[in-house]
Amino acid sequence: MSIRIKTILGIALIETLLLCFMVWHGLAYLEQSNTAELDKRARTVAELFASASTAEVVTMDLATLESTLSILSREPGLVYARITSASRGVLAQRGQVPEGEQGVRSSRAVIEHEGVELGWVEVGFSDESIAQTVRSARGKALALSITGILASALFSSVLGYLLTRQLSLLAQASERIAAGDLSHRVPVRGRDELATVSRAFNRMTEELDRSHEELEQRIRERTAELARANESLTREMAERRQAHRDISQILGAVSSMLVSLDGENRVRRLNRAAERGFGLSDELAAGRNLFELRLPWEEAKVAEALERCRAERAPVKAGALGYTRPDGSGGVLLLSASPMLAEGPEERLEGVLLLLEDITDLRTLERQLAHAQKLESIGQLAAGIAHEINTPTQYVGDSNVFLKNAFRDLLTIIEAYGKLDSAEACKSPEEHEARRAELRRMLADLDYEFLMEEVPKTFDMIQDGIGRVRSIVLAMRQFSHPGDGTRKGVDLNQAIENTITVSRNEWKHVAELETDLDPNLPLVVCLPGEMNQVLLAIMVNAAHATADAVAGTQNLGRITVRTRQEDGMAVISIADTGTGIPEAARARVFDPFFTTKEVGKGTGQGLAIAYDIVVNKHGGSIDFETETGRGTTFFVRIPIGAREREDGREG
């Protein structure tokens, strides 16, 4: 239904309702007012008649009453009139009182005389005149209403046309614009609200047309940008795929084992080295918990490294751990764990990357290098050791020559005594006395008393020389023996004595040696051969530093060796009065192959290996205090209970 029809019907309906209400209200008012007027007339007539008939009722002048009623009956519309006495009933009457008094408006007035009610007058008027008046008014109102409704319909039609014409134009324009014709404009007539709406509609259409053009331009630009972005994305995806292939190839070529884990310790990826190292394929391991795989390694150390890495959100170096290779042989892995953090301000932990380096061969080389360095140290000491052995050997040889000559002289004396005691030699007392005198001369010539005094001393000297050689040989044997890699209780004081013996020729010409060894120092569980190597390296360095300090003088320096217990640690201090360590070299003292000595006096491996032995293999510490020109003191601290930092084997 169009707005025009709705407008016409709406106005017509409103007009009809208003007219009906007005007609109904007017007719009701007309009927009510006429009825009230008729009631007033009846009441007035009754009261006048009652007032005029008071004397006749008092006197019972019935003739006059009849005459008065006759006059009253000529009143227009009067239906009946009646005078009734309170004591005698109806006195006079004109007309019949209708039953129910339908169509009659009645009124009653009391007849009084001096306050006494004598009777009453009753009159009734017909209301037919009112009905005729209402019927006449209803007909006129109906004709007027029909005329008004028709006029209203005509007016509504004209008004609807005028109102909806502009709306129709707007509707048509909207349809054309909706169809895409943004160039269409609505004709504007007049200055009313619809004209204002039409002008606003045209402005809106112009803005829409301009916005559409701008949108089209933006779409073209954005399409071009998307095309470029798509091209760039395609290129980037290709580059990422290539980078992924390159990374996969690199990871596959890396000799270290890489194990990528998610936040729940589930395996994401194993590289080829890890597959070979554990004998496990990446497909079988992916998605499974790392510890459910039961890999042949020290799980406790791996779990500790993972926990530390997640807690600290930083790379963790867990050190070495033992594991079993797929061929059943034992090996050593160097483990480090690095967190994988998501990009963004929160840096959420997404997983952990385990890097495992098989250092079994490296540890073998380290042991060989350490042994070679130990042999190198012994080789450098060989000349001094040979001299140390040669000195007791020489006086053992000299003593042996002395004993040989003494033995020959003693044999001569024994033979002389034998001849003196033989029966053939004792022919006469004189001859016997001559033999005794000859024997006394022989004892004097052979210096018999000297022999009796010196031979026991010579035996003691030989025993001392042999013991000296034996101690040197035993010390050398302990230093040169590669060891079986077994930790055992070691008397560090005895180890220091052996070191002093082996290195004696290095320090005896340049320093006095002083020891202050704790006699209550318990046995320390360690690797004996490697601990000897640590002590020897520090002693030789102390001797060389002292030699540099006293060079060109007749003075001797001092080397002091002490042992003590401190907080469950065995502490060894070796102090010298040498040149001290230059400040520029202090940070590199324990670096491999770093040395300040001249060529031929060392390779720079001694302290580096000592650091590895003390710190990495025994869980101890090694540090120093130094003052240039005053000397250096090295402190070696070893746990008496022997904490192992890596695996259960040596190295």
C-alpha positions as CSV (number, residue, x, y, z in Angstrom):
1,M,0.0,0.0,0.0
2,S,1.4,3.4,-1.1
3,I,2.0,6.3,1.3
4,R,-0.6,8.3,-0.7
5,I,-3.3,5.7,-0.1
6,K,-2.2,5.4,3.5
7,T,-2.4,9.2,3.8
8,I,-5.9,9.3,2.3
9,L,-7.2,6.5,4.4
10,G,-5.7,7.8,7.5
11,I,-7.1,11.3,7.1
12,A,-10.5,9.9,6.1
13,L,-10.6,7.6,9.1
14,I,-9.6,10.4,11.4
15,E,-12.2,12.7,9.9
16,T,-14.9,10.1,10.1
17,L,-14.1,9.3,13.7
18,L,-14.1,13.0,14.6
19,L,-17.5,13.6,12.8
20,C,-19.1,10.6,14.4
21,F,-18.0,11.7,17.8
22,M,-19.2,15.3,17.2
23,V,-22.6,14.1,15.8
24,W,-23.1,11.7,18.7
25,H,-22.1,14.3,21.2
26,G,-24.3,17.0,19.6
27,L,-27.3,14.8,19.4
28,A,-26.9,13.6,22.9
29,Y,-26.5,17.2,24.1
30,L,-29.5,18.2,22.1
31,E,-31.6,15.5,23.6
32,Q,-30.4,16.2,27.1
33,S,-31.0,19.9,26.9
34,N,-34.5,19.5,25.5
35,T,-35.3,16.9,28.1
36,A,-34.1,19.2,30.8
37,E,-36.1,22.0,29.4
38,L,-39.2,19.9,29.2
39,D,-38.7,18.7,32.9
40,K,-38.3,22.4,33.9
41,R,-41.5,23.3,32.1
42,A,-43.4,20.4,33.8
43,R,-42.1,21.4,37.2
44,T,-42.9,25.1,36.6
45,V,-46.5,24.3,35.5
46,A,-47.0,21.9,38.4
47,E,-45.8,24.5,40.9
48,L,-47.9,27.3,39.4
49,F,-50.9,25.1,39.3
50,A,-50.3,23.9,42.9
51,S,-50.0,27.5,44.1
52,A,-53.1,28.6,42.2
53,S,-55.2,25.7,43.5
54,T,-54.4,26.0,47.2
55,A,-57.6,28.0,48.0
56,E,-59.8,25.8,46.0
57,V,-58.4,22.7,47.7
58,V,-58.9,24.2,51.1
59,T,-62.5,25.1,50.2
60,M,-63.0,22.0,48.1
61,D,-64.1,24.1,45.2
62,L,-64.1,21.2,42.7
63,A,-65.8,23.2,40.0
64,T,-63.0,25.8,40.0
65,L,-60.5,23.0,40.0
66,E,-62.1,21.4,37.0
67,S,-62.2,24.7,35.2
68,T,-58.5,25.3,35.9
69,L,-57.6,21.8,34.7
70,S,-59.6,22.5,31.5
71,I,-57.5,25.6,30.9
72,L,-54.3,23.8,31.7
73,S,-55.2,20.9,29.4
74,R,-54.8,23.3,26.5
75,E,-51.0,23.5,27.3
76,P,-49.1,22.1,24.3
77,G,-47.8,18.6,24.8
78,L,-49.7,18.1,28.1
79,V,-50.7,14.4,28.4
80,Y,-52.4,14.5,31.8
81,A,-53.0,16.7,34.8
82,R,-54.3,15.6,38.2
83,I,-55.1,17.1,41.6
84,T,-55.0,14.7,44.5
85,S,-56.1,15.4,48.1
86,A,-54.2,13.9,50.9
87,S,-57.4,12.9,52.6
88,R,-60.0,12.5,49.8
89,G,-57.9,11.2,46.9
90,V,-58.2,12.5,43.3
91,L,-60.1,15.8,43.2
92,A,-59.9,16.5,39.5
93,Q,-58.1,15.0,36.5
94,R,-57.6,15.6,32.7
95,G,-56.1,12.9,30.5
96,Q,-54.9,9.4,31.3
97,V,-51.7,8.6,33.1
98,P,-49.8,6.1,30.9
99,E,-48.5,2.9,32.3
100,G,-44.8,3.1,33.0
101,E,-44.9,6.8,31.9
102,Q,-43.0,5.9,28.8
103,G,-42.7,8.9,26.4
104,V,-44.0,11.2,29.2
105,R,-42.0,13.6,31.4
106,S,-43.9,13.9,34.7
107,S,-43.6,16.4,37.6
108,R,-45.3,16.7,41.0
109,A,-45.8,19.8,43.2
110,V,-47.1,19.8,46.8
111,I,-50.2,21.9,47.8
112,E,-49.5,23.4,51.3
113,H,-51.5,25.7,53.5
114,E,-49.9,27.1,56.6
115,G,-47.3,24.4,56.6
116,V,-49.9,21.6,56.2
117,E,-49.7,19.3,53.2
118,L,-53.2,19.3,51.7
119,G,-52.4,17.3,48.5
120,W,-50.4,17.5,45.3
121,V,-50.6,18.4,41.7
122,E,-49.2,16.0,39.0
123,V,-48.7,16.9,35.4
124,G,-47.1,14.9,32.5
125,F,-45.8,16.3,29.1
126,S,-45.1,14.1,26.0
127,D,-41.5,14.0,24.9
128,E,-42.4,13.3,21.3
129,S,-41.3,16.8,20.3
130,I,-37.8,16.0,21.7
131,A,-37.7,12.8,19.6
132,Q,-38.7,14.7,16.5
133,T,-36.1,17.4,17.1
134,V,-33.4,14.7,17.6
135,R,-34.5,12.9,14.4
136,S,-34.4,16.1,12.4
137,A,-31.0,17.0,13.8
138,R,-29.7,13.4,13.2
139,G,-30.6,13.6,9.5
140,K,-29.0,17.0,9.1
141,A,-25.8,15.8,10.9
142,L,-25.6,12.7,8.7
143,A,-25.8,14.8,5.6
144,L,-23.3,17.2,6.9
145,S,-21.0,14.3,7.9
146,I,-21.1,12.6,4.5
147,T,-20.4,16.0,2.9
148,G,-17.4,16.5,5.2
149,I,-16.1,13.0,4.6
150,L,-16.2,13.4,0.9
151,A,-14.5,16.8,1.2
152,S,-11.9,15.3,3.5
153,A,-11.3,12.4,1.0
154,L,-10.8,14.9,-1.8
155,F,-8.5,17.0,0.4
156,S,-6.6,14.0,1.5
157,S,-6.2,12.9,-2.1
158,V,-4.8,16.2,-3.1
159,L,-2.6,16.5,0.0
160,G,-1.4,12.9,-0.5
161,Y,-0.5,13.7,-4.1
162,L,1.3,16.8,-3.1
163,L,3.1,15.1,-0.2
164,T,4.0,11.8,-2.0
165,R,5.0,13.4,-5.3
166,Q,8.4,14.4,-3.9
167,L,8.6,11.2,-1.9
168,S,8.0,9.2,-5.1
169,L,10.8,11.1,-6.8
170,L,13.1,10.3,-3.8
171,A,12.0,6.6,-4.0
172,Q,12.8,6.5,-7.7
173,A,16.1,8.2,-7.2
174,S,17.0,5.7,-4.4
175,E,16.2,2.8,-6.7
176,R,18.4,4.2,-9.4
177,I,21.2,5.0,-7.0
178,A,20.8,1.5,-5.6
179,A,21.2,0.2,-9.1
180,G,24.5,2.0,-9.4
181,D,23.5,5.3,-11.1
182,L,25.2,7.7,-8.8
183,S,24.8,10.5,-11.3
184,H,21.0,10.8,-10.9
185,R,19.7,13.8,-9.0
186,V,16.2,14.5,-7.5
187,P,14.3,17.5,-8.9
188,V,13.7,20.0,-6.1
189,R,10.5,22.1,-6.0
190,G,9.5,24.5,-3.2
191,R,11.1,25.3,0.1
192,D,9.3,22.9,2.4
193,E,10.8,20.1,4.4
194,L,10.5,17.7,1.5
195,A,12.5,20.1,-0.6
196,T,15.1,20.3,2.1
197,V,15.2,16.5,2.3
198,S,15.6,16.3,-1.5
199,R,18.5,18.8,-1.5
200,A,20.1,16.8,1.4
201,F,19.5,13.7,-0.6
202,N,21.2,15.2,-3.6
203,R,24.2,16.3,-1.5
204,M,24.3,12.8,0.0
205,T,24.3,11.4,-3.5
206,E,27.1,13.7,-4.5
207,E,29.1,12.7,-1.4
208,L,28.3,9.1,-2.1
209,D,29.4,9.5,-5.7
210,R,32.7,11.1,-4.6
211,S,33.2,8.5,-1.9
212,H,32.5,5.8,-4.4
213,E,35.2,7.3,-6.7
214,E,37.6,7.6,-3.8
215,L,36.8,4.0,-2.7
216,E,37.3,2.8,-6.3
217,Q,40.6,4.5,-6.4
218,R,41.5,3.1,-3.0
219,I,40.5,-0.3,-4.1
220,R,42.6,0.0,-7.2
221,E,45.5,1.2,-5.0
222,R,44.9,-1.5,-2.4
223,T,44.6,-4.1,-5.1
224,A,47.9,-3.0,-6.5
225,E,49.4,-3.1,-3.0
226,L,47.9,-6.5,-2.4
227,A,49.4,-7.7,-5.6
228,R,52.8,-6.4,-4.6
229,A,52.4,-7.8,-1.1
230,N,51.3,-11.1,-2.5
231,E,54.3,-11.1,-4.8
232,S,56.5,-10.2,-1.9
233,L,54.9,-12.8,0.3
234,T,55.3,-15.4,-2.4
235,R,59.0,-14.4,-2.7
236,E,59.4,-14.5,1.1
237,M,57.7,-17.9,1.3
238,A,60.0,-19.2,-1.3
239,E,63.0,-17.7,0.6
240,R,61.7,-19.2,3.8
241,R,61.2,-22.6,2.2
242,Q,64.8,-22.3,0.8
243,A,66.0,-21.1,4.2
244,H,64.2,-24.1,5.8
245,R,65.9,-26.4,3.4
246,D,69.2,-24.7,4.0
247,I,68.7,-24.9,7.8
248,S,67.6,-28.6,7.5
249,Q,70.8,-29.3,5.5
250,I,72.9,-27.3,7.9
251,L,71.4,-29.1,10.9
252,G,71.8,-32.4,9.1
253,A,75.5,-31.6,8.5
254,V,76.1,-30.4,12.0
255,S,78.2,-33.0,13.9
256,S,76.7,-32.0,17.3
257,M,73.5,-33.6,18.4
258,L,70.5,-31.3,18.5
259,V,67.2,-32.1,20.3
260,S,64.4,-29.6,20.1
261,L,61.8,-29.9,22.9
262,D,58.4,-28.1,23.5
263,G,57.2,-26.7,26.8
264,E,56.2,-30.2,28.0
265,N,59.5,-31.9,27.2
266,R,58.0,-33.5,24.1
267,V,60.4,-34.0,21.2
268,R,59.9,-31.7,18.3
269,R,62.9,-32.6,16.2
270,L,66.1,-34.6,16.2
271,N,68.9,-33.8,13.7
272,R,70.8,-36.5,11.9
273,A,73.7,-36.5,14.4
274,A,71.2,-37.1,17.3
275,E,69.5,-39.9,15.3
276,R,72.9,-41.6,14.8
277,G,74.1,-40.9,18.3
278,F,71.0,-42.4,20.0
279,G,70.1,-44.9,17.3
280,L,66.6,-43.4,17.1
281,S,64.7,-41.9,14.1
282,D,63.2,-38.4,14.2
283,E,59.8,-39.8,13.1
284,L,59.6,-42.2,16.1
285,A,60.8,-39.6,18.6
286,A,58.6,-36.7,17.5
287,G,55.7,-35.9,19.9
288,R,57.0,-38.2,22.6
289,N,58.2,-37.2,26.0
290,L,62.0,-37.0,26.1
291,F,62.2,-39.1,29.3
292,E,59.8,-41.7,28.0
293,L,62.3,-42.6,25.3
294,R,64.7,-44.0,27.9
295,L,67.8,-42.7,26.2
296,P,71.0,-44.3,27.4
297,W,72.4,-41.2,29.2
298,E,72.4,-39.7,32.7
299,E,68.8,-38.6,32.9
300,A,69.2,-36.8,36.3
301,K,71.7,-34.3,34.8
302,V,69.6,-33.7,31.7
303,A,66.5,-33.1,33.9
304,E,68.5,-30.7,36.1
305,A,69.7,-28.8,33.1
306,L,66.2,-28.5,31.7
307,E,64.8,-27.2,35.0
308,R,67.6,-24.6,35.3
309,C,67.1,-23.5,31.7
310,R,63.4,-23.0,32.2
311,A,63.8,-21.3,35.6
312,E,66.6,-18.9,34.5
313,R,65.3,-18.4,30.8
314,A,69.0,-18.4,29.9
315,P,71.5,-20.8,28.3
316,V,72.8,-23.4,30.8
317,K,76.0,-25.4,30.4
318,A,75.5,-28.6,32.2
319,G,78.9,-30.1,31.6
320,A,79.7,-33.6,30.6
321,L,77.6,-36.7,31.1
322,G,78.1,-40.3,30.3
323,Y,76.1,-42.2,27.8
324,T,76.1,-45.5,25.9
325,R,76.6,-45.4,22.1
326,P,74.4,-47.5,19.8
327,D,77.4,-50.0,19.4
328,G,77.4,-50.5,23.2
329,S,80.6,-48.6,23.9
330,G,80.7,-45.9,26.5
331,G,81.0,-42.2,25.6
332,V,80.9,-38.7,27.1
333,L,78.5,-35.9,26.0
334,L,79.0,-32.2,26.6
335,L,75.5,-30.9,27.3
336,S,74.1,-27.4,27.1
337,A,70.5,-26.2,27.1
338,S,69.2,-23.0,25.5
339,P,65.6,-21.6,25.9
340,M,63.5,-20.9,22.8
341,L,61.5,-17.8,23.5
342,A,58.6,-16.5,21.5
343,E,58.9,-13.1,19.9
344,G,57.1,-10.2,21.7
345,P,57.4,-8.3,24.9
346,E,56.4,-11.2,27.1
347,E,59.0,-13.6,25.6
348,R,56.9,-16.7,26.4
349,L,59.0,-19.8,26.7
350,E,58.1,-22.1,23.8
351,G,60.7,-24.9,24.4
352,V,64.3,-25.8,25.0
353,L,67.1,-26.7,22.5
354,L,69.5,-29.3,23.8
355,L,73.0,-29.3,22.3
356,L,75.0,-32.4,22.9
357,E,78.6,-32.7,21.7
358,D,80.2,-36.2,21.7
359,I,83.6,-35.4,23.3
360,T,84.6,-39.0,23.9
361,D,87.5,-38.8,21.4
362,L,88.3,-35.3,22.7
363,R,88.6,-36.6,26.2
364,T,90.9,-39.3,25.0
365,L,93.0,-36.8,23.3
366,E,93.0,-34.6,26.4
367,R,94.2,-37.5,28.5
368,Q,96.9,-38.3,25.9
369,L,97.8,-34.6,25.8
370,A,97.9,-34.4,29.6
371,H,100.1,-37.5,29.7
372,A,102.3,-36.1,27.0
373,Q,102.6,-32.9,28.8
374,K,103.5,-34.9,32.0
375,L,106.1,-36.8,30.0
376,E,107.3,-33.4,28.6
377,S,107.7,-32.1,32.1
378,I,109.6,-35.2,33.1
379,G,111.7,-34.9,30.0
380,Q,112.6,-31.3,30.8
381,L,113.6,-32.5,34.3
382,A,115.4,-35.5,32.9
383,A,118.9,-33.9,33.0
384,G,118.4,-32.8,36.6
385,I,117.0,-36.1,37.6
386,A,119.9,-37.8,35.9
387,H,122.2,-35.6,37.9
388,E,120.3,-36.4,41.0
389,I,120.6,-40.1,40.3
390,N,124.2,-39.8,39.2
391,T,125.4,-38.2,42.5
392,P,124.4,-41.0,44.8
393,T,125.3,-43.5,42.1
394,Q,128.8,-42.0,41.9
395,Y,129.5,-42.2,45.6
396,V,128.0,-45.7,45.7
397,G,130.5,-46.6,43.0
398,D,133.4,-44.9,44.9
399,S,132.3,-46.7,48.0
400,N,132.2,-49.9,46.2
401,V,135.9,-49.4,45.0
402,F,136.9,-48.6,48.6
403,L,135.2,-51.7,49.9
404,K,136.8,-53.8,47.1
405,N,140.3,-52.6,48.1
406,A,139.4,-52.9,51.8
407,F,138.2,-56.4,51.2
408,R,141.5,-57.3,49.4
409,D,143.5,-55.9,52.4
410,L,141.3,-57.8,54.8
411,L,141.9,-61.0,52.9
412,T,145.7,-60.4,53.2
413,I,145.4,-59.9,56.9
414,I,143.2,-63.0,57.2
415,E,145.8,-65.1,55.3
416,A,148.5,-63.7,57.5
417,Y,146.6,-64.8,60.6
418,G,146.0,-68.1,59.1
419,K,149.7,-68.7,58.5
420,L,150.5,-67.6,62.0
421,D,148.1,-70.1,63.5
422,S,149.2,-73.0,61.3
423,A,151.3,-75.8,62.9
424,E,154.0,-75.5,60.2
425,A,154.5,-71.8,61.0
426,C,155.2,-72.4,64.7
427,K,158.5,-74.3,64.7
428,S,160.0,-72.2,67.5
429,P,158.9,-69.3,69.7
430,E,161.3,-67.0,68.0
431,E,159.8,-67.7,64.6
432,H,156.3,-67.3,66.0
433,E,157.2,-64.0,67.5
434,A,158.7,-62.9,64.2
435,R,155.4,-63.8,62.5
436,R,153.5,-61.7,65.0
437,A,155.8,-58.8,64.5
438,E,155.3,-59.1,60.7
439,L,151.5,-59.3,61.2
440,R,151.6,-56.1,63.2
441,R,153.6,-54.3,60.5
442,M,151.1,-55.5,57.9
443,L,148.2,-54.2,60.0
444,A,149.9,-50.9,60.3
445,D,150.7,-50.8,56.6
446,L,147.1,-51.6,55.6
447,D,145.7,-49.1,58.2
448,Y,143.5,-51.8,59.8
449,E,142.0,-49.4,62.3
450,F,140.9,-47.1,59.6
451,L,139.3,-50.0,57.7
452,M,137.4,-51.1,60.8
453,E,136.1,-47.6,61.2
454,E,135.3,-46.7,57.6
455,V,133.9,-49.9,56.2
456,P,130.6,-49.7,58.3
457,K,130.3,-46.1,57.3
458,T,130.8,-47.0,53.7
459,F,128.0,-49.6,53.9
460,D,125.7,-46.9,55.4
461,M,126.7,-44.5,52.6
462,I,125.9,-47.2,50.0
463,Q,122.6,-47.9,51.6
464,D,121.8,-44.2,51.7
465,G,122.7,-43.7,48.0
466,I,120.7,-46.7,47.0
467,G,117.7,-45.4,49.0
468,R,118.2,-42.0,47.4
469,V,118.1,-43.5,43.9
470,R,115.2,-45.7,44.9
471,S,113.1,-42.7,46.1
472,I,113.9,-40.8,42.9
473,V,113.0,-43.8,40.7
474,L,109.8,-44.4,42.7
475,A,108.9,-40.7,42.3
476,M,109.6,-40.8,38.6
477,R,107.6,-44.0,38.3
478,Q,104.6,-42.3,39.9
479,F,104.8,-39.3,37.7
480,S,105.4,-41.1,34.5
481,H,102.7,-43.8,35.0
482,P,99.6,-43.0,33.0
483,G,97.2,-44.3,35.7
484,D,94.1,-46.4,35.4
485,G,91.6,-43.6,35.8
486,T,90.6,-44.8,39.3
487,R,90.0,-42.4,42.1
488,K,91.6,-43.5,45.3
489,G,92.6,-42.0,48.7
490,V,95.9,-40.1,48.3
491,D,98.3,-38.7,50.9
492,L,98.8,-35.2,49.5
493,N,101.7,-34.6,51.8
494,Q,103.5,-37.7,50.3
495,A,102.6,-36.5,46.9
496,I,104.2,-33.1,47.7
497,E,107.3,-34.9,48.9
498,N,107.5,-36.8,45.7
499,T,107.1,-33.6,43.7
500,I,109.9,-31.9,45.6
501,T,112.1,-34.9,44.9
502,V,111.4,-35.0,41.2
503,S,111.8,-31.2,40.8
504,R,114.8,-30.9,43.1
505,N,117.3,-30.0,40.4
506,E,115.0,-27.2,39.2
507,W,115.0,-25.3,42.5
508,K,118.0,-26.4,44.6
509,H,120.3,-23.9,42.9
510,V,117.9,-20.9,43.0
511,A,115.8,-21.3,46.1
512,E,115.6,-22.7,49.6
513,L,112.6,-24.9,50.0
514,E,110.4,-24.8,53.1
515,T,107.5,-27.1,53.9
516,D,104.7,-26.7,56.4
517,L,102.6,-29.8,55.9
518,D,99.5,-30.6,58.1
519,P,100.2,-34.0,59.6
520,N,96.5,-34.4,60.3
521,L,95.5,-34.0,56.7
522,P,93.3,-36.9,55.8
523,L,93.5,-38.9,52.6
524,V,91.9,-37.1,49.7
525,V,90.0,-39.1,47.1
526,C,91.4,-38.1,43.7
527,L,93.3,-39.2,40.6
528,P,96.8,-39.6,41.9
529,G,98.8,-39.3,38.7
530,E,96.9,-36.1,37.6
531,M,97.2,-34.6,41.1
532,N,101.0,-35.1,40.9
533,Q,101.0,-33.4,37.5
534,V,99.2,-30.3,39.0
535,L,101.8,-30.1,41.8
536,L,104.7,-30.5,39.5
537,A,103.5,-27.8,37.1
538,I,103.2,-25.3,39.9
539,M,106.5,-26.3,41.5
540,V,108.4,-25.9,38.2
541,N,106.7,-22.5,37.5
542,A,107.7,-21.4,41.0
543,A,111.3,-22.5,40.5
544,H,111.5,-20.8,37.1
545,A,110.0,-17.5,38.5
546,T,112.5,-17.6,41.4
547,A,115.4,-18.3,39.1
548,D,114.4,-15.2,37.0
549,A,114.3,-13.1,40.2
550,V,117.8,-14.1,41.5
551,A,119.5,-14.3,38.1
552,G,122.9,-12.5,38.2
553,T,123.0,-12.5,42.1
554,Q,124.5,-14.8,44.7
555,N,121.2,-14.8,46.6
556,L,118.7,-17.7,46.9
557,G,115.0,-17.2,46.8
558,R,112.4,-19.1,48.8
559,I,109.7,-21.6,47.9
560,T,107.2,-22.4,50.6
561,V,104.8,-25.3,50.4
562,R,101.9,-25.6,52.9
563,T,98.9,-27.9,53.4
564,R,95.9,-27.4,55.6
565,Q,92.2,-28.3,56.0
566,E,89.5,-25.6,55.4
567,D,85.7,-26.1,55.2
568,G,85.9,-29.7,54.0
569,M,88.6,-28.9,51.5
570,A,92.3,-29.8,51.4
571,V,94.2,-26.6,50.6
572,I,97.7,-26.6,49.1
573,S,99.6,-23.3,48.8
574,I,102.9,-23.0,46.9
575,A,104.5,-19.6,47.3
576,D,107.6,-18.2,45.7
577,T,109.6,-15.1,45.9
578,G,109.9,-14.8,42.1
579,T,109.1,-12.0,39.7
580,G,105.3,-12.2,40.0
581,I,102.9,-12.4,37.1
582,P,102.6,-9.3,34.9
583,E,99.2,-7.6,35.1
584,A,98.6,-8.0,31.4
585,A,99.1,-11.8,31.7
586,R,97.0,-12.5,34.8
587,A,93.7,-13.0,32.9
588,R,95.3,-15.6,30.6
589,V,97.3,-17.7,33.1
590,F,95.1,-20.7,32.7
591,D,94.6,-20.4,28.9
592,P,96.0,-23.3,26.9
593,F,99.3,-22.7,25.1
594,F,99.8,-19.3,26.9
595,T,103.3,-18.8,28.4
596,T,105.6,-16.0,29.2
597,K,108.7,-18.2,29.3
598,E,111.3,-18.3,26.6
599,V,111.3,-20.9,23.9
600,G,112.3,-24.3,25.2
601,K,111.1,-23.8,28.8
602,G,107.5,-24.7,28.3
603,T,104.5,-25.0,25.9
604,G,102.0,-23.2,28.1
605,Q,99.9,-26.3,28.8
606,G,100.9,-26.9,32.4
607,L,98.6,-24.6,34.2
608,A,95.8,-25.1,31.7
609,I,95.8,-28.8,32.3
610,A,96.1,-28.2,36.0
611,Y,93.0,-26.0,35.9
612,D,91.1,-28.7,34.0
613,I,92.2,-31.4,36.5
614,V,91.4,-29.4,39.6
615,V,88.2,-27.7,38.6
616,N,86.5,-29.9,36.0
617,K,87.7,-33.3,37.2
618,H,87.7,-32.9,41.0
619,G,85.2,-30.0,41.6
620,G,87.9,-27.9,43.3
621,S,89.4,-24.5,42.6
622,I,92.7,-23.1,41.7
623,D,93.6,-19.4,41.9
624,F,96.6,-17.2,42.8
625,E,97.7,-14.1,44.5
626,T,100.6,-12.2,42.9
627,E,102.5,-9.0,43.2
628,T,104.9,-7.9,40.5
629,G,108.5,-8.1,41.8
630,R,107.5,-9.8,45.1
631,G,106.3,-13.2,44.1
632,T,103.2,-15.4,43.6
633,T,101.2,-17.9,45.7
634,F,99.0,-20.5,44.0
635,F,96.2,-22.0,46.0
636,V,94.8,-25.4,45.1
637,R,91.6,-26.5,46.9
638,I,90.4,-30.1,46.5
639,P,87.2,-31.5,48.2
640,I,88.3,-34.2,50.6
641,G,85.1,-36.1,49.7
642,A,86.0,-35.9,45.9
643,R,83.0,-34.4,44.1
644,E,82.9,-35.5,40.5
645,R,82.0,-32.8,38.1
646,E,81.6,-34.9,35.0
647,D,81.3,-38.7,34.7
648,G,82.5,-41.6,36.7
649,R,85.6,-42.2,34.6
650,E,88.7,-40.2,34.4
651,G,88.1,-37.2,32.2
